[in-house]
């Protein structure tokens, strides 16, 4: 049990903006009151927020592990020492499992969602997430390039499609459905590294266009009542002129919910093959006027990153620019992936433009509940750069100074210089915890009301927002204090968050013959058994 007094509370989900009020904790939850004599934290001069929630990052699974193997130099450069309470690891842009959990905690983050796992990689992912301490976590399963599912659509078997989607989510212990460049993997695999170019281009293999695939998934996930809508990485990531594809993707959802990942990478004007310009205003305008759409930004931060994506054709194109080490891999009939070390540089036109477009999206946003904080870790930069990103949003003078250091031709292509907005603490609490919780359908997270998970971060108030958000004084996870006075005083095992949609188990017999024909493993060894779950929580579907 715990009582926190005298701190200013930022709990936007409950309409509380900087009010001094007590918070009481018992048995891992926030409660109305605790008896006298309970341990008290005096939070005088401090800001109290729910624990941070990363709605889109890459922290576990086969591609993350490949990225670790690819960059041993990062491990040497950035060892993560153990303490009396915590285990050691390695850092860099792709930290080891232990370091990932601890580093998120040192920023006050208590939940993170791995955004792209092929079904066949689920077991590996669950093992790594189990090894990721402190934070609660879940993952999104990649289904957008799944050949069997697209065949069902091609044959018009919509009910079987819906049942099979539910079976795949359940069989992998996933939290949500992810689509990455739907339709892009087959031309990459079968037509020598080419890509699908248009949302209405039909696949020669499955006869389906990306739009048909997206529409079917959006409807099915809605019908199944998954707490998070389809989470999509649109077609044409990174290409000039791709904002049109992004707008068409949003329109395809109609009035149904859709979450667009790292939308910064999908907000470019200009002609294909030529330098892009910013279409942030057009993208934000659509989002502002369509409450069914949510997104995370995927901000680019200067310095080292690791491109790590299920968009295999994209990684193939990028490796041509970078001419360094690189991996492209094909994941049976499910997905592809690509990984390459990368570096965003202030003086490079495109990198500076990407940085500016991300900031424009944040600063033009009409509703912080629907445009959320992410760097698509480690693609746009490490999650460790979140405090600096928060300062860029909150501190106009700092932002202006940073603008002078980057490629000025790129700045001339954006409106960033003219944007005076400064985010408030309450808005930061929205984009980094309250909004992700709401978009994920996590009713017990992202707020500090009675019954919420006692995931609480307490920051020393500091005018330097980067310093403030890099070193919380206290971090409380499920009611246990793991960080006190900036130091770990305990370890904690977080939970796996997953969903169990309803479906007819007979659908497995429809899927089985396809496995026997095309997969390298036996069907009976494919679905993940319950012993992989360890500490876990089933988040209820919306139609229960
Ligand atoms: Zn991503």
Boltz pocket constraint, residues with backbone or C-beta under 6 A from the ligand:
constraints:
  - pocket:
      binder: B
      contacts: [[A, 56], [A, 57], [A, 58], [A, 115], [A, 116], [A, 261], [A, 262], [A, 308], [A, 376], [A, 377], [A, 379]]
      max_distance: 6.0
